[in-house]
Amino acid sequence: MFFGPVPLRLHFIYWILPSLWIGAMMAAYFSGIDALRHIVSPPVNREFGLLENSQLVVLAIIIWICWNAFRVANAPSRKAMFAVFGLVSVGVFLEEIDYGLHIYEYFFGATGLTVRNLHNQKGMLSVIKDISEGITIVLFAILPMLKPYIRNPTLRSFIPRRLITLTAVLGLALALVAHRLEQSGFYLGGPLHGNIAEFREFFTYWVAMLYFLELSQPDWAVKMT
């Protein structure tokens, strides 16, 4: 088999669960039923929706994985690596919640601030997208396929298992479906208009969560067999 003998429970964790979740979010958002649409992304502010907050849950898990790996690591280099990963993850989490601005504004009114975060600013968004796509292609698509031919143990330890490639590809496929649905006129002008990539963003964080889990506990998947 292309991915080798993989138990169903790993398939479920790697790609079935996130696909079902995002598939359900997309079905609800494009359903034409306002009650379902507003659960996914409410008109008052999409940041309060289930889609955005499910991303935050995954990011919180990533932070916990990095913290736990930092705490138990013996090698200074390993501690430093997970400290950097953890700090970056905290930064991404803060960016995703607009540093709490949308919560403050909901309860206390507008702050007058025009810059809410960095990743949605003109220029930055395209740069981040290009970097994200480049990392996804190289780290989660190309290198896993080459892993059996790489002999250096240190380099191999940073390459994820092949199954993660399927996760990344499905995230891209579902995102393309979401874009096509919006372009076809489904819920055009809704809270996610111009931000349909949020569906793919969940998969980006899910792939990162799996990757950090593999880095921190290389044998966790073996224990699942």
C-alpha positions in Angstrom: 0.0 0.0 0.0 1.1 3.6 -0.8 0.8 4.6 2.9 1.7 1.3 4.3 -0.4 -0.8 6.7 -2.1 1.9 8.7 -4.8 1.1 11.3 -8.2 2.8 10.9 -7.8 4.8 14.1 -4.8 6.6 12.6 -6.7 7.3 9.4 -9.5 8.7 11.6 -7.2 11.0 13.5 -5.1 12.2 10.5 -7.8 12.9 7.9 -11.2 11.5 8.5 -12.0 13.6 11.6 -10.9 16.9 10.2 -12.5 16.2 6.9 -15.8 15.4 8.6 -15.6 18.5 10.7 -14.8 20.9 7.9 -17.3 19.1 5.6 -20.0 19.7 8.2 -18.9 23.4 8.6 -19.1 23.9 4.8 -22.5 22.1 4.5 -23.9 24.3 7.3 -22.4 27.6 5.9 -23.6 27.0 2.3 -26.9 25.4 3.3 -29.1 28.4 2.9 -30.3 28.0 6.5 -29.5 31.1 8.4 -29.4 29.4 11.8 -26.8 27.0 10.6 -24.8 29.6 8.8 -24.6 31.8 11.8 -23.3 29.0 14.0 -20.4 28.6 11.6 -19.8 32.4 11.2 -22.2 34.9 12.8 -22.9 38.2 11.0 -22.0 40.2 14.1 -18.4 39.0 13.9 -17.0 35.8 12.3 -14.5 35.6 15.1 -17.3 34.3 17.4 -18.2 31.5 15.0 -17.6 27.8 15.4 -15.2 27.7 12.5 -12.8 30.3 14.0 -13.1 29.0 17.5 -12.4 25.4 16.4 -9.1 26.7 15.0 -8.3 28.2 18.4 -8.9 24.8 20.0 -6.4 23.2 17.7 -3.9 26.0 18.3 -4.3 25.6 22.1 -3.5 21.9 21.7 -0.4 22.8 19.7 0.7 25.1 22.5 0.2 22.4 25.0 2.1 19.8 22.9 5.1 22.3 22.6 5.0 23.1 26.3 4.9 19.5 27.4 7.7 18.6 25.0 9.8 21.6 26.3 9.1 20.5 29.9 10.3 16.9 29.5 13.1 17.5 27.0 16.6 16.7 28.3 18.7 18.0 25.4 19.2 21.8 25.4 18.7 21.9 21.7 15.4 20.1 21.9 14.2 22.5 24.7 15.2 25.4 22.5 13.4 24.0 19.5 10.1 23.5 21.3 10.4 26.8 23.1 10.6 28.5 19.7 7.7 26.4 18.3 5.7 27.2 21.4 6.3 30.9 21.3 5.4 31.0 17.6 2.2 29.1 18.3 1.3 31.6 21.1 1.9 34.4 18.6 -0.4 32.8 16.0 -3.0 32.2 18.7 -2.9 35.9 19.7 -3.1 36.9 16.0 -6.2 34.7 15.5 -8.0 36.4 18.4 -7.0 39.8 17.3 -5.2 40.2 20.6 -8.7 40.2 22.2 -9.8 43.3 20.4 -13.0 41.9 18.9 -14.0 40.7 22.4 -13.4 44.1 23.9 -15.3 45.8 21.1 -18.2 43.5 21.4 -18.7 44.4 25.1 -17.4 47.9 25.3 -17.6 49.4 21.8 -15.2 50.3 19.1 -11.6 51.1 20.1 -10.9 53.2 17.0 -7.9 50.9 16.1 -7.7 50.2 12.4 -4.9 47.6 12.7 -6.3 44.5 14.4 -3.6 42.0 13.6 -0.7 41.6 11.2 -1.6 38.6 9.2 -4.7 40.2 7.5 -2.8 43.4 6.5 -2.3 44.1 2.8 0.8 42.5 1.5 1.3 40.3 4.6 -1.6 38.0 3.8 -0.2 37.0 0.4 3.3 36.6 1.9 2.0 34.3 4.7 -0.1 32.4 2.2 2.9 31.8 -0.1 5.1 30.7 2.8 2.4 28.4 4.1 1.9 26.8 0.7 5.6 26.3 0.2 6.0 24.6 3.6 3.0 22.4 2.9 4.3 21.3 -0.4 7.9 20.6 0.7 7.4 19.4 4.3 4.1 17.6 4.1 4.0 16.4 0.4 7.5 16.0 -1.1 9.6 15.0 1.9 7.3 12.3 3.3 7.4 10.6 -0.1 11.2 10.7 0.0 11.6 9.6 3.6 12.3 5.9 2.8 15.3 7.0 0.8 16.8 9.4 3.4 19.4 7.7 5.6 20.4 10.5 7.9 18.6 9.8 11.2 18.5 13.4 12.3 16.9 14.6 9.0 14.5 11.6 9.0 13.3 12.6 12.5 12.0 15.9 11.1 10.1 14.4 8.3 6.5 13.5 9.0 4.9 10.2 8.2 3.3 9.7 4.7 -0.2 9.8 6.0 0.1 13.5 6.8 0.3 14.1 3.0 -3.3 12.9 2.6 -4.4 15.3 5.3 -2.7 18.3 3.6 -4.1 17.3 0.2 -7.7 16.9 1.5 -7.4 20.3 3.2 -6.6 21.9 -0.1 -9.3 20.0 -1.9 -12.0 21.0 0.5 -10.8 24.6 0.4 -11.1 24.6 -3.4 -14.6 23.2 -3.1 -15.5 26.1 -0.7 -14.1 28.7 -3.1 -16.0 27.1 -6.0 -19.3 27.2 -4.0 -18.9 30.8 -3.1 -18.0 31.7 -6.7 -21.1 29.9 -7.8 -23.2 32.2 -5.7 -23.8 30.2 -2.5 -24.1 32.7 0.4 -22.3 35.4 -1.6 -21.5 38.3 0.7 -21.8 36.2 3.9 -19.5 36.8 6.9 -16.8 34.7 5.3 -16.9 36.5 2.0 -13.3 37.2 1.1 -12.2 34.9 3.9 -13.2 31.4 2.6 -9.7 30.3 3.2 -10.7 30.0 6.8 -11.9 26.4 6.0 -8.4 25.6 4.8 -6.8 27.3 7.7 -8.3 24.8 10.1 -6.5 22.0 8.1 -3.3 24.0 8.3 -3.4 24.0 12.0 -4.5 20.4 12.2 -1.5 19.3 10.1 0.8 21.4 12.3 -0.7 19.7 15.4 0.0 16.3 13.9 3.5 17.3 13.0 4.4 18.6 16.4 2.9 15.5 18.0 5.1 13.4 15.8 8.2 15.5 16.7 7.5 15.4 20.4 6.4 11.8 20.6 7.9 9.9 17.7 6.4 6.6 18.8 2.8 7.9 19.5 1.5 6.5 16.2 3.1 3.1 16.9 1.3 3.0 20.2 -2.0 3.4 18.4 -1.5 0.3 16.3 
